[in-house]
């Protein structure tokens, strides 16, 4: 049986925490920042955890089954 490959895009976007949760960054913080308020940019800067509805999909992309 061949090896299962990790999705390259997912590998760059997600990291695992010590307890096995999956961390992600917020979108919309890379460009067109002039029209966004300071508060909006500040809140987009923080990392967040992957929602439980998407956890299974992300785990499959990262080959963590």
C-alpha positions in Angstrom: 0.0 0.0 0.0 1.4 3.4 -0.9 2.1 6.1 1.6 -0.5 8.8 2.1 0.8 12.3 1.2 0.1 15.3 3.4 -1.6 18.2 1.6 1.1 20.8 1.0 -1.2 23.8 1.4 -2.6 22.5 4.7 0.9 21.7 5.9 1.8 25.4 5.6 -1.5 26.7 7.1 -2.1 24.6 10.2 -0.1 23.7 13.3 -0.8 21.2 16.1 -0.8 22.3 19.7 0.6 20.2 22.5 -2.9 18.8 23.4 -3.6 17.8 19.8 -5.8 20.8 18.8 -5.3 22.4 15.4 -4.3 26.1 15.2 -5.0 28.4 12.3 -4.5 32.1 11.4 -7.3 34.4 10.4 -7.9 35.3 6.8 -8.0 38.9 5.3 -4.9 40.2 7.1 -2.4 40.1 4.2 -3.3 43.0 1.9 -5.8 45.8 1.4 -5.3 46.9 5.0 -5.8 50.6 4.5 -9.6 50.4 4.6 -9.7 48.2 7.7 -9.8 49.7 11.1 -7.1 49.2 13.7 -9.4 47.1 15.8 -10.3 44.9 12.9 -6.6 44.3 12.0 -5.7 43.7 15.6 -8.4 41.0 16.0 -7.3 39.3 12.7 -3.7 39.1 14.0 -4.5 36.5 16.7 -4.3 32.7 16.1 -7.4 30.7 16.6 -8.4 27.0 16.8 -10.1 25.1 13.9 -13.8 24.8 14.5 -15.2 21.4 15.3 -17.2 21.2 12.1 -14.0 21.5 10.0 -11.7 19.5 12.3 -12.2 16.2 10.5 -11.5 17.7 7.0 -8.3 19.3 8.2 -7.1 16.2 10.0 -7.6 14.2 6.7 -5.5 16.8 4.8 -2.8 16.6 7.4 -3.0 12.7 7.5 -3.7 12.6 11.2 -6.3 9.8 11.4 
